[in-house]
């Protein structure tokens, strides 16, 4: 009898432990519901949105959560919104539940990745207004409110116009006070999480460490001045990819002591006469021939079509024939980003060989020895290179050859490096 009683006690203890463990597993998978607005910089010069950030990665597991995704282009708009449903009464197994949640997560991510800008530039103030309005519309007593911003923080139009007033010269105290008064937004009870601050890409020149610190201070004081519950800047490494929408350009903010050289170059497709070539060279600007004008066979310095290359260079050749002593600099460029998807010891020589191939065409057409023509291989970097475009179709702009004057400010700088 004692043995039976002992077994019953032991079995009872095992069952209680098992039940306790089941409860623990269930609770560990429960995630607190929240009310979230996510502002993404789906526009040029911003890194492509990484949907694995915590606020999105676990969202579909938090039943009852409401969410709004907003694109921060020149005319901010709603990308997607919804409420995470509860499946508590559906009788789903953990496997079935995970399958449904993953399906909803994939749907959300596809909406984000497919979103394109509706207008040029980027208006952070307007996106902020829209994001806060969405939070207030879905506000509920039992839900925490979170505003997530995935953007470089550089706003080019609207109330926060960093083209007219770059961060390097901004009076933060006065600017914050004016914007708070103008926008009249209430952020009380809202937690702000900021990703990718100052992680600029594309044509935008990198910010100095002082500018980065000042940009963070600006947004920190702005949000806290509007009553935000908390403000945190996540130093998460962004994806390598960069948004690139040629039809929706975004201006570049002037940076401290550095002028973006990209604005001193013109695409060859916009040059239609020898006179324009003369004018551009006189003004110190470069002419960029990308893959659409002069194409090479992959991984070589052999032209895809040499006759088309000659035709593209015809106005430059005409200019050189009239200015035989003009000192021309030819800079070759390749796709990719050095140290990420290409190596400098490969693209450096290749870019120089492509520059030499262009020089050969000009010299052959002029019957010249090319003593007044210098070639420089820039690899996958330099003032005419757009970072973050990788090696795909969008990278055609980096498979380029740029022509400019040896004696221009740009030319002197390039040759000095």
Buried (B, 14 or more C-beta within 10 A) or exposed (E): EEEEEEEEEEEEEEEEEEEEEEEEEEEEEEBEBBBBBBBBBBBBBBBBBBBEBEBBEBBBBBBBBBBBBBBBBBBBBEBBBBEBBEEEEEEBEEEEBEEBBEEBBEEBBEBBEEBEBBBBBBBBBBBBBBBBBBBBEBEEEEBBBBBBBBBBBBBBBBBBBBBEBBBBEBEBEEBBBEBBEEBEBEBEBBBBBBBBBBBBBBBBBBBBEEBBEBBBBBBBBBBBBBEBBEBEBBEEEBBBBBBBBEEBBBBBBBBBEEEBBBEBBBBBEEBEEBEBBBEBBEEBBBBBBBBBBBBBEEEEBEBEEEEBBBEBBEBBBBBBBEBEEBBBBBBBBBBBBBEEEBEBEBBBBBBBBBBBBBBBBBBEBBEBEBEBBBBBBBBBBBBBBBBBBBBEEBBBBBBBBBBBBBEBEBBEEBEEE
